[in-house]
Amino acid sequence: MNRRHGPKHPRASDNLTRRRFIQTSTAALAGATLLPPLALADSQSADAVLPAGMSLNWGEASIVTENAKRSRVSLDGIWRFTPAVAGEAGPPKVGWAYINVPGNWGSRRGDAKPSDFVAFGSGPQWDIYDGAAVASAWYEREVPIPAEWQDRVISLCFDRVCTDGIVYVNGKECGQVPWPWGSVDITRAVTPGKTADIRVLVAAIADSQMLGHFWQNAFMAVTYSAAKLKTRGLTGSVYLESHSSEACVGDVFI
């Protein structure tokens, strides 16, 4: 099961939990990986090829105006994807796959269930690919920044991250997204009218606390088990958002 459940807007007590969690999960991003660093040296890794008739359409930016001060561009669709490599600060140069966003990387290659992958790369990480064993991975795509967003605040927004992420834009680290959702201000890293390279390092980390299982109202008969993740990765919509540089309300908590 997912490590946490609850309403989209957390209680005030949840805010402290989220702040503490991002500290521990950020440290885990560097070490929670699938392959040892030498695994790629002896391989013949190659990037995936899109199926015939399918294209990325990364150059298309359809702006949706929500009101006079706020607009969005959806980034849902096909992204590049690769498991992170132990000891490496960035993603491998080759061996990228294509995955749908929103989507779940937790499936096993060859699984009978429908996969969120569009095409797999080649190399040892794909020959033995088991998504449930991948604790961190990279997502990447190019994004045209609308020219009309000049002098506006531009954010990269995530409706659901399972479980935590670090956002890099044009090689600059811009911020972190803790479970379960959030946004990162990328204004300083982009130029309206030009294309930006977006990379997101996502860690899938189950809650460290044990889960209690109750039998109806028999609170004295409680069993415990380790938390598990049903989904991993960018499992909700991703979009760019722009709003005026004036002060604005970002969220409301009760």
Disulfide bonds with the S-S distance in Angstrom:
none
